[in-house]
Amino acid sequence: MAYIQGENKPSGPGADDGCPFCSIPAKSDEDGLIVRRGEHVYAVLNLYPYNGGHLMIVPYRHVADYTELNAVETAELAELTKQAMTALRAASGAQGFNLGMNQGAVAGAGIAAHLHQHVVPRWGGDTNFMPAIGHTKVLPQLLGDTRKMLAEAWPASPSGV
């Protein structure tokens, strides 16, 4: 219901308008649910996950559109996405992934003012009767426990990210 009612949603498009993606990096990894910090982007668990382990790769810089990223930010976003997939496979046996960005409110972006890429792990049979009949998604693990598990499974990068 918090998601549906727009709780903690920014009041405007600016970084100072309550953007959660701008405030999360100031928190501890545990409090912000940050799994990995890079130099230009970070990986964070989604508070309203589609599936357990649903991550977002987010630039620190407050930009709305993918074309606004510079080359270094784009490269690090791609590298952390690859690392997220590796960690999710190692930690939870993910069998597939949905990767994507919703650009703009009309495209489904919940927080359109700050770019973020979704990394959603998938397993055979992960869509069952609960969402269709019960209008709920069962997540068998607390977000803090999922954050710890993924942080421990995060691979080392040749680039040091």
C-alpha positions in Angstrom: 0.0 0.0 0.0 2.9 2.4 0.7 3.9 2.0 -3.0 0.4 2.4 -4.3 -0.2 5.5 -2.1 3.1 7.1 -3.3 4.7 7.1 0.1 8.2 8.6 0.0 7.8 9.7 -3.6 9.6 12.9 -4.6 7.6 16.1 -4.6 9.3 17.3 -7.8 12.0 16.6 -10.4 15.0 18.1 -8.6 17.5 16.4 -6.4 16.3 18.5 -3.5 12.7 17.5 -4.0 12.9 14.4 -1.8 14.6 12.1 -4.3 15.2 8.8 -2.4 18.0 7.8 -4.8 19.9 11.0 -3.9 19.4 10.4 -0.1 20.1 6.7 0.0 23.9 7.0 -0.5 24.2 9.1 2.7 22.9 6.1 4.7 24.8 3.1 5.9 24.7 0.2 3.5 22.5 -1.7 5.9 20.0 1.2 6.4 20.0 2.1 2.7 19.8 -1.5 1.6 22.9 -0.8 -0.6 24.5 -4.0 -1.9 27.5 -2.4 -3.7 29.0 1.1 -4.0 30.9 2.0 -7.1 32.6 5.3 -7.9 29.7 6.7 -10.1 26.8 4.3 -9.5 25.6 2.0 -6.7 23.4 -1.1 -6.4 20.5 -1.1 -4.0 17.6 -3.4 -3.2 14.2 -2.3 -4.4 11.9 -1.5 -1.4 9.0 -2.8 -3.4 10.5 -5.8 -5.2 8.9 -7.7 -8.0 10.9 -10.8 -6.9 13.3 -11.5 -4.0 16.7 -9.9 -4.8 15.2 -7.3 -7.1 18.1 -4.7 -7.4 18.4 -1.3 -9.0 21.7 0.1 -10.4 21.6 3.9 -9.8 23.9 6.7 -10.7 24.9 9.0 -7.8 24.3 12.0 -10.0 20.7 13.1 -10.3 19.8 12.6 -14.0 16.5 11.5 -15.5 17.5 10.2 -18.9 19.9 7.5 -20.0 21.3 9.8 -22.6 22.4 12.2 -19.8 24.9 9.7 -18.5 28.5 10.3 -19.4 30.7 7.5 -20.8 32.2 6.6 -17.4 28.8 6.4 -15.7 27.5 4.3 -18.5 30.4 1.9 -18.4 30.1 1.5 -14.6 26.3 1.0 -14.8 26.9 -1.8 -17.2 29.7 -3.4 -15.1 27.6 -3.3 -11.9 24.7 -4.8 -13.8 26.9 -7.7 -14.8 28.2 -8.1 -11.3 24.6 -8.0 -9.9 23.6 -10.9 -12.2 26.7 -12.9 -11.1 25.9 -12.3 -7.4 22.2 -13.2 -7.8 23.2 -16.4 -9.6 25.7 -17.3 -6.9 23.5 -16.3 -3.9 20.1 -17.5 -5.1 20.4 -19.6 -8.2 18.6 -17.1 -10.4 17.8 -18.8 -13.7 17.1 -15.7 -15.8 16.7 -11.9 -15.5 14.6 -9.0 -16.5 16.8 -6.0 -17.1 15.5 -2.6 -17.9 14.8 1.1 -17.4 11.5 2.9 -17.5 12.3 6.3 -19.0 9.6 8.8 -18.0 6.4 8.5 -16.0 4.4 7.5 -19.1 6.8 4.5 -19.5 6.1 3.4 -16.0 9.0 5.0 -14.0 7.9 5.2 -10.4 10.7 7.8 -9.8 11.1 9.3 -13.2 13.4 12.1 -12.1 16.4 9.8 -11.2 17.5 7.2 -13.6 17.7 3.6 -12.3 18.1 0.2 -14.0 16.2 -2.7 -12.7 17.8 -6.1 -12.3 15.0 -8.6 -11.5 16.0 -12.3 -10.9 13.7 -14.9 -12.3 13.1 -18.6 -11.7 10.9 -21.1 -13.4 7.5 -20.9 -11.7 8.1 -17.6 -9.9 4.8 -16.3 -11.2 2.1 -18.4 -9.5 -1.4 -18.0 -8.1 -0.5 -15.6 -5.3 -0.2 -12.4 -7.4 -3.2 -13.4 -9.6 -5.6 -14.6 -6.8 -4.2 -13.1 -3.6 -3.0 -9.8 -5.1 0.3 -10.2 -3.2 3.8 -11.4 -3.8 5.4 -13.8 -1.3 9.0 -12.9 -0.5 10.6 -15.6 1.7 13.4 -13.4 3.1 13.7 -10.0 4.8 15.3 -7.2 2.7 18.2 -6.8 5.2 19.0 -10.5 5.0 18.8 -10.4 1.2 21.2 -7.3 1.2 23.7 -9.2 3.3 23.5 -12.3 1.3 24.1 -10.5 -2.0 26.8 -8.2 -0.7 28.7 -11.4 0.4 28.2 -13.0 -3.0 29.2 -9.9 -5.0 32.1 -10.7 -7.3 35.4 -8.9 -7.4 35.8 -6.8 -10.6 39.0 -6.6 -12.7 38.4 -2.8 -12.8 38.2 -2.6 -9.0 34.5 -1.5 -9.0 
